[in-house]
Amino acid sequence: MRTDIFARLDREPEPPKIEPPRMSRHRIALFGGTLAFYLAIVIAVLVSSWLVALDWKVMLFRPYQQWPGIHAFLDYYIVLGQRGPTATMVACWLGWRSWRQHTLRPLLTLGAALLLLNVTVGAVKIGLGRLGPHYATQIGSAELFAGGDIFPSGHTANAVVTWGILAYLATTPRARRYLSAMSAIVSLGVGLTTVYLGTHWLSDVLLGWAAGLLIMLGLPWVEPLITRAEAWIFAQRDNLRGLGRPVPSVPVAAGGPRTVLPPQPDGGDVPAQNPALEPVTAGATSTRPRAHAPHPMRSERTPVTPAGSRRPPHADRTPRGGTAPARPVAGG
């Protein structure tokens, strides 16, 4: 048995039995609480409540000017929340897992999560049209319905979903705990980095965290669709493979008609009109009498060769042209 690290590169002999997370009561409770938090933030921004005032205070504080020493590092750290680079890295890892475990579930789950992220977050961004801090026009205003696309924070929601999918697809409870903690730290850092750089309001980040968490908590509802999609893809693959294979011959069922030809003599061609050589169908009743193939006739004459006859001489026979041997006289 191989115990080195390269053994992990081998494919598993059969797909592992991994049970996807179920929509338990605890998970439903978390989903409901997160959804209530999501709606509360949207309403607080719509009515320009204290949350909007806090957004302006943080923006006017200008954190990037207060701590300029970490600006260069956070410019690189923010890449962990960009959809293109993070989705590519995670897709490569999950693609290797899909190949090794003979399943498409990791890749399909990532695709479903990113699709839900684009639809839900993108719809709210376009519908509310909030402007970012760098494009704000009126102090104290929520800057809604102004043609922007900043609310909720896409970087923050993407960090929650992209890195959280690793914890969601973990195969052991220990790995799930570690990956959940890692994704929480990364997404928390990405959200605060956008506030530091002045590209998002604080309320944008709060809503981004809630949006990403809603997708991760609701993924078990999408598992049946993922299972059906995987089965359909594998069925199409098998159909394409079957197109290039030769069609096997269909065996004759037991008791079915078969064409039986009688044996032919060696060295002779039998004409087709000879009734003795007509094909006979097994299991069929024929009114014509079956004729047997003629057998080769052996000559009754003794073959003669220049050396003479091959038959052994008989003592009681007189050879041609000779004299009969003398017989004893009875009573003498």
VEXDREN-2710 file (C-alpha; in Angstrom, 1 decimal):
% VEXDREN-2710
k/r/px/py/pz
1/MET/0.0/0.0/0.0
2/ARG/1.3/3.4/-0.9
3/THR/1.7/5.8/2.0
4/ASP/3.4/8.7/0.3
5/ILE/1.7/12.0/-0.6
6/PHE/1.5/11.0/-4.3
7/ALA/-1.0/8.3/-3.4
8/ARG/-3.6/11.0/-3.2
9/LEU/-3.2/11.6/-6.9
10/ASP/-4.6/8.2/-7.8
11/ARG/-8.3/7.8/-8.6
12/GLU/-10.4/6.0/-6.0
13/PRO/-11.6/2.6/-7.1
14/GLU/-15.2/3.5/-6.8
15/PRO/-17.2/6.7/-6.0
16/PRO/-17.3/7.4/-2.2
17/LYS/-20.6/7.5/-0.5
18/ILE/-20.9/11.1/0.6
19/GLU/-24.2/12.2/2.1
20/PRO/-25.0/15.8/1.2
21/PRO/-26.1/18.1/4.0
22/ARG/-29.9/18.0/4.7
23/MET/-32.2/20.8/5.4
24/SER/-32.5/20.2/9.2
25/ARG/-34.5/22.2/11.6
26/HIS/-31.4/23.9/12.8
27/ARG/-30.5/24.9/9.3
28/ILE/-34.0/26.2/8.5
29/ALA/-33.8/28.3/11.7
30/LEU/-30.5/29.8/10.6
31/PHE/-31.9/30.4/7.2
32/GLY/-34.9/32.2/8.6
33/GLY/-32.8/34.4/10.9
34/THR/-30.4/35.3/8.2
35/LEU/-33.3/36.2/5.9
36/ALA/-34.8/38.5/8.6
37/PHE/-31.4/40.2/9.0
38/TYR/-31.2/40.7/5.2
39/LEU/-34.6/42.3/5.0
40/ALA/-33.9/44.5/8.1
41/ILE/-30.8/45.9/6.4
42/VAL/-32.6/46.7/3.2
43/ILE/-35.4/48.4/5.0
44/ALA/-33.0/50.4/7.2
45/VAL/-31.2/51.7/4.0
46/LEU/-34.5/52.4/2.3
47/VAL/-35.8/54.6/5.1
48/SER/-32.3/56.3/5.6
49/SER/-32.1/55.2/9.2
50/TRP/-29.2/55.3/11.6
51/LEU/-27.4/52.7/9.5
52/VAL/-27.1/55.2/6.6
53/ALA/-25.7/57.8/9.1
54/LEU/-23.1/55.2/10.3
55/ASP/-22.2/54.6/6.6
56/TRP/-21.3/58.3/6.2
57/LYS/-19.4/58.5/9.4
58/VAL/-17.2/55.5/8.4
59/MET/-16.7/57.0/5.0
60/LEU/-15.7/60.4/6.2
61/PHE/-13.3/58.8/8.7
62/ARG/-11.4/57.6/5.6
63/PRO/-9.6/54.5/7.0
64/TYR/-7.2/54.3/4.1
65/GLN/-5.8/57.6/5.3
66/GLN/-5.7/56.7/8.9
67/TRP/-3.7/53.5/8.3
68/PRO/-1.8/53.9/5.1
69/GLY/0.8/51.2/5.9
70/ILE/-1.5/48.3/5.2
71/HIS/-2.9/49.8/2.0
72/ALA/-0.5/47.8/-0.3
73/PHE/-1.2/44.5/1.4
74/LEU/-5.0/45.0/1.3
75/ASP/-4.8/45.8/-2.4
76/TYR/-3.7/42.2/-3.0
77/TYR/-5.9/40.7/-0.3
78/ILE/-9.0/42.0/-1.9
79/VAL/-8.4/39.6/-4.8
80/LEU/-9.7/36.8/-2.5
81/GLY/-13.1/38.3/-3.0
82/GLN/-13.0/38.8/-6.8
83/ARG/-15.2/36.3/-8.6
84/GLY/-12.9/35.5/-11.5
85/PRO/-9.7/34.5/-9.7
86/THR/-11.4/32.8/-6.8
87/ALA/-13.8/30.8/-8.9
88/THR/-11.0/29.6/-11.1
89/MET/-8.9/28.4/-8.2
90/VAL/-11.8/26.7/-6.4
91/ALA/-13.0/25.1/-9.7
92/CYS/-9.5/23.6/-10.3
93/TRP/-9.5/22.0/-6.9
94/LEU/-13.1/20.7/-7.2
95/GLY/-12.4/19.5/-10.7
96/TRP/-9.6/17.3/-9.5
97/ARG/-11.9/16.0/-6.7
98/SER/-14.6/15.2/-9.3
99/TRP/-12.1/13.3/-11.4
100/ARG/-10.7/11.4/-8.4
101/GLN/-14.1/10.5/-6.9
102/HIS/-15.9/9.7/-10.2
103/THR/-18.6/12.3/-9.6
104/LEU/-19.6/15.7/-10.9
105/ARG/-21.3/16.8/-7.7
106/PRO/-18.4/19.2/-6.6
107/LEU/-18.4/21.1/-9.9
108/LEU/-22.2/21.1/-10.2
109/THR/-22.6/22.4/-6.7
110/LEU/-20.1/25.2/-7.3
111/GLY/-21.9/26.1/-10.6
112/ALA/-25.3/26.2/-8.9
113/ALA/-24.0/28.3/-6.0
114/LEU/-22.4/30.9/-8.3
115/LEU/-25.5/31.0/-10.5
116/LEU/-27.7/31.7/-7.5
117/LEU/-25.2/34.3/-6.4
118/ASN/-25.2/36.2/-9.7
119/VAL/-29.0/36.1/-10.0
120/THR/-29.9/37.1/-6.4
121/VAL/-27.2/39.7/-5.8
122/GLY/-27.3/41.1/-9.3
123/ALA/-31.0/41.6/-9.1
124/VAL/-30.8/43.6/-5.9
125/LYS/-27.9/45.6/-7.2
126/ILE/-29.7/46.7/-10.3
127/GLY/-33.1/47.1/-8.6
128/LEU/-31.8/49.5/-5.8
129/GLY/-29.1/51.2/-7.9
130/ARG/-27.1/52.6/-5.0
131/LEU/-24.0/54.6/-5.6
132/GLY/-20.7/53.9/-3.9
133/PRO/-18.9/56.2/-1.4
134/HIS/-16.6/57.6/-4.1
135/TYR/-19.6/58.6/-6.2
136/ALA/-21.8/60.0/-3.5
137/THR/-23.5/63.3/-4.2
138/GLN/-25.3/64.3/-1.0
139/ILE/-24.1/63.9/2.5
140/GLY/-26.5/61.8/4.6
141/SER/-28.3/60.4/1.6
142/ALA/-28.7/56.7/1.0
143/GLU/-27.8/57.3/-2.7
144/LEU/-30.5/54.8/-3.9
145/PHE/-32.0/54.5/-7.4
146/ALA/-29.2/56.5/-8.8
147/GLY/-27.9/54.0/-11.4
148/GLY/-25.2/52.4/-9.2
149/ASP/-24.6/48.7/-8.5
150/ILE/-22.9/48.7/-5.1
151/PHE/-25.5/47.3/-2.7
152/PRO/-25.0/44.6/-1.6
153/SER/-21.2/44.0/-1.8
154/GLY/-20.4/41.5/-4.5
155/HIS/-16.9/41.0/-3.2
156/THR/-18.2/40.0/0.2
157/ALA/-21.0/37.7/-1.0
158/ASN/-18.6/36.1/-3.4
159/ALA/-16.0/35.4/-0.7
160/VAL/-18.7/33.8/1.5
161/VAL/-19.9/31.5/-1.3
162/THR/-16.7/30.6/-3.1
163/TRP/-14.7/29.7/0.1
164/GLY/-17.8/28.4/1.9
165/ILE/-18.4/25.9/-0.8
166/LEU/-15.2/24.1/0.3
167/ALA/-16.7/23.6/3.8
168/TYR/-20.0/22.6/2.3
169/LEU/-18.4/19.8/0.3
170/ALA/-16.1/18.6/3.0
171/THR/-16.2/14.8/3.6
172/THR/-15.4/14.8/7.3
173/PRO/-16.8/16.8/10.2
174/ARG/-13.3/17.9/11.2
175/ALA/-12.5/19.3/7.7
176/ARG/-15.9/21.0/7.6
177/ARG/-15.2/22.8/10.9
178/TYR/-11.7/24.0/9.8
179/LEU/-12.9/25.1/6.3
180/SER/-15.9/26.9/7.8
181/ALA/-13.6/28.9/10.1
182/MET/-11.3/29.7/7.2
183/SER/-14.1/30.8/4.9
184/ALA/-15.5/33.0/7.7
185/ILE/-12.2/34.7/8.3
186/VAL/-11.5/35.3/4.6
187/SER/-15.0/36.7/3.9
188/LEU/-14.9/38.9/7.0
189/GLY/-11.5/40.3/6.0
190/VAL/-12.6/40.9/2.4
191/GLY/-15.7/42.8/3.6
192/LEU/-13.7/45.0/5.9
193/THR/-11.1/45.6/3.2
194/THR/-13.7/47.1/0.9
195/VAL/-14.7/49.5/3.7
196/TYR/-11.1/50.4/4.3
197/LEU/-10.5/51.1/0.6
198/GLY/-13.7/53.2/0.4
199/THR/-15.3/51.1/-2.4
200/HIS/-18.3/50.0/-0.3
201/TRP/-20.5/51.3/2.5
202/LEU/-20.6/49.4/5.7
203/SER/-24.2/48.4/5.1
204/ASP/-23.1/47.0/1.7
205/VAL/-20.8/44.6/3.5
206/LEU/-23.4/43.6/6.0
207/LEU/-25.9/42.8/3.3
208/GLY/-23.2/40.9/1.3
209/TRP/-22.5/38.7/4.2
210/ALA/-26.2/37.9/4.6
211/ALA/-26.6/37.3/0.9
212/GLY/-23.8/34.8/0.7
213/LEU/-24.9/33.0/3.9
214/LEU/-28.4/32.6/2.5
215/ILE/-27.1/30.9/-0.5
216/MET/-24.9/28.5/1.5
217/LEU/-27.8/27.7/3.9
218/GLY/-30.2/27.1/1.1
219/LEU/-28.0/24.8/-1.0
220/PRO/-29.6/21.5/0.3
221/TRP/-32.8/22.5/-1.5
222/VAL/-30.9/22.5/-4.8
223/GLU/-29.3/19.0/-4.2
224/PRO/-32.1/17.1/-6.0
225/LEU/-31.6/19.2/-9.1
226/ILE/-27.8/18.6/-8.9
227/THR/-28.4/14.8/-8.6
228/ARG/-30.6/14.8/-11.7
229/ALA/-28.3/16.9/-13.7
230/GLU/-25.4/14.6/-12.9
231/ALA/-27.4/11.5/-13.9
232/TRP/-28.4/13.2/-17.2
233/ILE/-24.8/14.2/-18.0
234/PHE/-23.6/10.6/-17.4
235/ALA/-26.4/9.2/-19.5
236/GLN/-25.5/11.5/-22.4
237/ARG/-21.8/10.4/-22.1
238/ASP/-22.8/6.8/-22.2
239/ASN/-24.9/7.4/-25.3
240/LEU/-22.1/9.1/-27.1
241/ARG/-19.7/6.3/-26.2
242/GLY/-22.2/3.7/-27.5
243/LEU/-22.4/5.4/-31.0
244/GLY/-18.9/4.4/-31.9
245/ARG/-19.2/0.8/-30.9
246/PRO/-20.2/-2.0/-33.3
247/VAL/-23.7/-3.4/-32.9
248/PRO/-23.5/-6.9/-31.5
249/SER/-25.2/-9.8/-33.3
250/VAL/-28.5/-10.8/-31.8
251/PRO/-28.4/-14.5/-30.7
252/VAL/-31.2/-16.9/-31.9
253/ALA/-33.6/-17.8/-29.2
254/ALA/-33.8/-21.3/-28.0
255/GLY/-36.2/-23.3/-30.2
256/GLY/-36.2/-20.7/-33.0
257/PRO/-35.6/-21.4/-36.7
258/ARG/-32.0/-22.2/-37.7
259/THR/-30.7/-23.0/-41.0
260/VAL/-28.9/-26.4/-41.0
261/LEU/-26.9/-27.6/-44.0
262/PRO/-26.0/-31.2/-44.4
263/PRO/-22.4/-32.2/-44.7
264/GLN/-20.9/-32.0/-48.2
265/PRO/-18.5/-34.6/-49.6
266/ASP/-14.9/-33.5/-49.9
267/GLY/-13.6/-32.6/-53.2
268/GLY/-17.0/-32.3/-55.1
269/ASP/-19.3/-29.5/-55.9
270/VAL/-23.0/-30.4/-55.4
271/PRO/-25.4/-28.6/-57.7
272/ALA/-28.0/-26.3/-56.0
273/GLN/-30.9/-28.2/-57.6
274/ASN/-30.1/-31.4/-55.8
275/PRO/-33.0/-31.9/-53.3
276/ALA/-30.7/-33.8/-51.0
277/LEU/-28.7/-30.7/-50.2
278/GLU/-31.6/-28.2/-49.6
279/PRO/-31.4/-26.4/-46.3
280/VAL/-33.5/-27.9/-43.5
281/THR/-35.2/-25.6/-41.0
282/ALA/-34.9/-26.9/-37.4
283/GLY/-38.3/-27.3/-35.8
284/ALA/-40.2/-27.1/-39.1
285/THR/-42.3/-29.9/-40.5
286/SER/-41.7/-30.9/-44.1
287/THR/-44.0/-33.0/-46.3
288/ARG/-41.2/-34.0/-48.7
289/PRO/-39.1/-37.0/-47.7
290/ARG/-35.6/-36.2/-46.7
291/ALA/-33.1/-37.6/-49.1
292/HIS/-29.6/-38.4/-48.0
293/ALA/-26.5/-37.3/-49.7
294/PRO/-25.0/-40.0/-51.9
295/HIS/-22.0/-41.6/-50.4
296/PRO/-18.9/-42.3/-52.6
297/MET/-19.0/-45.9/-54.0
298/ARG/-16.0/-48.1/-53.4
299/SER/-14.9/-50.3/-56.2
300/GLU/-15.3/-54.0/-55.5
301/ARG/-12.5/-54.9/-57.9
302/THR/-9.1/-55.4/-56.5
303/PRO/-6.8/-52.5/-57.6
304/VAL/-4.2/-53.8/-59.9
305/THR/-0.7/-52.5/-60.0
306/PRO/2.3/-53.4/-62.1
307/ALA/3.6/-55.3/-59.1
308/GLY/0.5/-57.6/-59.1
309/SER/-2.4/-58.1/-56.9
310/ARG/-2.5/-56.8/-53.3
311/ARG/-4.6/-59.7/-52.1
312/PRO/-2.8/-62.5/-50.2
313/PRO/-2.7/-65.8/-52.1
314/HIS/-5.1/-68.6/-51.2
315/ALA/-3.9/-72.1/-50.9
316/ASP/-7.1/-73.7/-52.4
317/ARG/-7.0/-71.7/-55.5
318/THR/-5.2/-72.6/-58.7
319/PRO/-3.4/-69.9/-60.5
320/ARG/-4.3/-69.3/-64.1
321/GLY/-2.2/-71.3/-66.6
322/GLY/-0.8/-73.7/-63.9
323/THR/-1.5/-77.3/-63.0
324/ALA/-3.6/-78.3/-60.0
325/PRO/-1.7/-79.9/-57.1
326/ALA/-2.1/-83.6/-56.5
327/ARG/-4.7/-84.7/-54.0
328/PRO/-4.4/-87.7/-51.9
329/VAL/-6.5/-90.7/-52.9
330/ALA/-9.0/-91.9/-50.3
331/GLY/-8.4/-95.4/-49.0
332/GLY/-4.9/-95.7/-50.3
END
